[in-house]
Amino acid sequence: MAYIKKRGKSWQAQVSWYDEQNNRKYKTKSGFATKMQAKKWANEFEVAKDKNLISDQDPTFADYFDEWYKRYKAPGKSNSTKRRYRRAYDLIKENFGNIKLSKMTRARYQDFFNSYGKTHAKVTVQKTNGTIRSCVKDAISEGLITTNFTDRINLTWNSERTRKIDYLNFKQVQKLKESLLDGLNTRYTSRYMLLTIIYTGMRPGEIKVLTWHDIDFKNKTITINKSWDYDNKNIVNYDSNEINKSTKNISSTRIIKVDQKLLDILNKLKVNNHERIFIDNRGTIPTSNAVNKTLRQHLAKIGINKKGFHFHSLRHTHVALLLFKGVDLYSISKRLGHANMSITAGVYAYMLDELKQKSDQQIVKILDEI
């Protein structure tokens, strides 16, 4: 039963229960302006108590997040993922100090993002909020708090810092393809890797470990079920029981259709006599730096100057070609190995905006002809 009493000009509420060892536990909160507010808080915890979702612990927001990500998120993850959680912890520690998790409010959280968004890009703001929201949901499940202070937050960001996806247009891709094919030599496989990403949109790490067993020349498909883990320098199988370190989820396992042109190009590499397609006749595979160097050379050769354009940018180019040729977003999402369409839409929002403008112009043209 809840205990409500007045302390000076404010009200205090206390809930008690017995734990698994039959020890009596208490949860108390003071500072309510009215008795009704105190009762509301107590009632929420009475409900949580009945569902066995209550705890007498009251850690600081920062301490809880630190313990949470180290226990549930860091094990088995790539170094880049660990760094993302560590940055989120540093932000919480810096901005909320020693504020208890139970003292966090929606207003405090909104004020933080109002300030944070002024100097950060859209994707950074969204990822930071998503990470913290996941933590807070677990805190509710553990009975530490009863309300989600991250709900219904208005996210804002700095549009000038929001990087637009860079890609080549159709004519530029054609020029690059012709340049890569000119003087193609099986002893140097960087060009073959670049041609593969243009035709498939695969991740660079997936291309790096592609084998002949993955290609069905008869049905013109490529099975993608593994990737290169750049942090730990090994191959990770998507469909194994290992913790997937290099990409995101089981959706990365997929079979994609390819055309005969690419199959004919890749088939020439069989002379190198290796299971992995892009290992050359010396038994080595080009590094990302080597592939990027080759890409820059050919872009310069055809007169394209795109600062910061790299191997992975050709994956974006593949998506742009499909979008602007009318391929639906669902099919593109599946081809890329994304978990759902919302991820694809989020990454390629800039392209989708451009496509909408193009569609709007077509609509106006059609209406003018009525």
N, C-alpha and C positions, 0 to 999 in steps of 0.2 A: 504494500500500500504506500502511496506517495505521502510525503510529509511537506506541508506548505506553512511557512511562517514569515512574518514581517520582521525585517532587520533595518531599523532606522527608517529611512524614507523609501526603501526598496523591498522587494520580496525575494525569498529564497525557497528553492524546491529541492527535495531529496527523495531518491528512490533506493530501495534496498532489495536484495535478493540473496539466495544462497548458491554458491558455486558447486562444482562437482564433488568437492571435498567437504561439502556441508558447512563451509565457512561463509559467514555473513559478509556481503560486500555492499558498498554504498557508492552512489553517484550523486553529486551535489552541484548545484549551480545557483549563483546569487546574481543580484543586480537587475532583477526584473522590475519594470516600472509599475506593473499592475499585478494583482493576484491572478487575474485571468491568464496573463502571459506565463506565469509560473506554473499554473495548472496545465496549460497547453503543453509546455515542455515536459512536465512530469507524465502526462498521458501518453506522449510519444514514446517515452522510455518504458512505460508500463506495457505498451504494445510490443515493443522490442524485447522486453523481458519474457513475455509469453511465448515469443518465437525463438527464445534462446539467442537473441542477437543483442547482447548487452555486455559491456565491459567496464570495469572500474578504472581502466587505464586512461590517461589524458595526456598523451605526448604532444610536443610541439609539432606544428605542421611540418617543419623541416626535418625533425628527427624521424617522424613517421615515414615521410617520403624516402629518406635515406635508407631506412631499414627495409622498406617495401621494395625498392628497386634492386637492392643488393640481393634480397632473398628470392624474389619472383621474376625479375626481369634480366638481371645481368648474367646469370649462369648460362653458358653455352652461346651467348650472343657475340656478334662481331665487335671489334674494338670501336668501330664508328657508332654502333648502337649504344655501347656502354658510355661513350663520350656524350651522346645526346641526353641520356638520363642524368649524367653527372652535371651537365650544363643546367638542366632543369632544377636539380637540387641546389646548385649555386644561386640560381635566380630566386628560389623560394627562401633560402637562407638570407640572402641580401635584402629582399623586399619585405619579408614577413618576420624576420628575426626570431624571437622566442615566443611568438603568438601561439597559443595552444590550438590544436586542431579543432577543439570544441568552440573556440572563440572566433573561428573564421566565419565571415559573412559574405553574402553575395556582393554587397556593396564594396567591401575591401578587395575582393577578387576582381570586380569590374574596374575599380580604380587602377589596379595594377596593370591590366591589359590596355586601359586607355593611355597610360604612360608608355608601356612597352611597345605598343603598336606604332607610336610616332617614329620610332627609329628602326623598325624591323619589317622585313618583307612578308607578304601574305603567307607563303608556305611555312615560314619560320613561326609566325604567330599561330597558325593552325596546328602545327605539330606540337608546339609547346603546350597549347591548351589541351590537345588530345591526350598527351602524356599525363598531365596533371589530373584530368577528368578520370582517367583509368585508375589512378591511385585513390582518388576520393571515393569512387564507387566501391572499391575494396574496403575502404575504411568504414563505409556504411554497412557492408556485409559482415564486418567483424564486430559491429555494435559499438564502435567508437563514437559515431555521430549518427543522427537520424535524418538530417536534411542534406541535400546535395547543393553546396554553395556555388558549384560551377554551372548549374542549370540556367538556361535562357540568358547567356552572356552575349553581349553585342561585341563582336570582334572587329577591330579596325586595324589598319596597317599602313605602312608608307609605300604608296604606289611607285614612287621613284626608285625605291630599293627592290621592288618586286621584279625579278629577272624574267624577261620574256624568253620563251623557248625559241632557240635559233634553229633554222632549218633551210634547206635548199629548195628552190622551186623546181617544177618539172623540167624545164629546159636546162637548168644548172645540173640536175641529177644526170640527165642524158649526157651532157658534156663530160661530167666526172666519170661516168661509166665508160665512155669511149676512151678517155685518157688512161684509165686503169687497165683496159683491155689491150691498149697499144703496147706491144712488146712484152706481154705477159710471160713470165718465166717461172716454171715450177720450183726453181731453187729458192725463190724469194716469195714467201707466202703472205706477206702483209697485204698485197693487193687483193689476193683471194679473200682475205678476211673482210676487207672493206666492201668488196662486191657482195659478200654474203649478207652483211648487215643491211645493205641497200635493198636487197631482194627479200629479206625475211623480217627485219626489225628485231632480230634476236638481241639479247643483252651481250655485250662484249665478253663477259665471263662465260656465257653459254657457248659462244662461238669458239672460244679458246679450247674447250674440252670436247668438241664435237668429234664423233667417231664414225667410221663407215657403217657400223651396225645401226646407227641412228637414221640412216638414209634409206628410204624405200624407193629405189629408182623406178620400179614398175608402177607404183601408185602415186609417185611424185609427191612424197611427204617427207618431213623431217620430224623425228621424235625428239623433244627437248625434255630431258629428265635429270639434268645435272648442271653444275656451274663451277667456276673456279672461285675459291675463297681466297681473296687477295690478302686478307689479314694473316691467315694461318698457312697460306701457300699449299693448299691441297684441294682435291675435288670433293664437292659435296653433292650427294645424290638427293634429288628432291623427293623421290618416292621411297627412301629408306627410312628406318626408324631413328636415324640420327637427328639431332637438333639441327634445323636448317639455319645455317649461319649466313649464307650469302644472299638469299632473297627470301622473301617475304612469307611464302606459304605454299601449300600443296598445289595451289592453282598454277604455279609456275610449270608444273608438269603438263605438257600439251603436245599435240600433233598438229603441225601446220602444213598447208599446201604450198608447194613451190612450182615454178615453171621449168620447162625443159632447158631453157637458156642457162639457168644457174646450175642445173645438174650436169650439163655438158662442161661447164667451166670447172666445177669441182672434180669431175671425173678424171681430169688431166693430172690431178695431184696423186693419183694412185701410184705413179712412178716412184714416189718417195718411199713407198713400202713401209708405211707406219699405220697403226690402228687409228691414231688421232690424226684427223685430216690435215691440220695445218702445221704439223711438225715437218720441217724441211728435210732435205737429203743429208743434212749434217746432224740430224737428231735434235734440233732446237726449234723453239716456237717464238715468234716475235713478241717482244714485250709491248705493253701499251704505249710506251714512249716511242718505240720503233714504228708501230702502226700509225700513231699520230704524226710522226715525222713524214712518213710516206703520204699521208693524207694532205698535209700542208704543202708538200712539193707539187702534188697534182692539182690542188686548188690554185696555187700560184701559176702553174702552167696554163690553166684555162682562164686566168684573169679574175678569179674570185677572191676577194679579200674579206675574210670573216674572222675577226679577232676572237680567240677563245673557242673556235669551232674545233671539235675533236671527234674521236671514234664514236662515242655515245651519241653525239649530235646526229649521226646518220640514222639512229633508231628513231629520233624525233622526225627526221626527214621522211622515213618510211611511213610514219603515222600521218604526216601532212599530206603525202601523196594519196593515201587511202581515203582520208577525210574529204579532200577536195575533189576526188573522183567519185564521191557519193557512197562509199562503203559505210555501213551503219556502225555506230559506236560500240554496240554489243559485240559484233564480230571482231572489231579492232581490239577491244579489251581482252577477248579470249586469245587472240593471236599474240598479244604482248605478254600474256601470263599474269595479268592483274587479277586480284581476288574478286573485284566487282567493278561495275561501270563507274561508280562514283570516284574511284581512284583515277581511272583514265580521264574522266571529265575534269578532275582537279588538276592533274598534271598538265593537261592540254587545254586548259580554259582559254588561253590566249588564242589558240588556233580556232576553237569553237566560236569565239567572239567574232573572229575574222570571217568564219564560215557563215555566221548569222547575218553579218553585214552583206555578204555576197547573196544570201538567200533573200534578204529584204529588198535588194536591188532587183532581183528577179521577180519578186512579188509585185513591186511597183510597176515594172515593165509589163507584166501580164495584165494588171489592172488598167494601165494606159491603153491597152489594146481592146478593152471591152467596148 
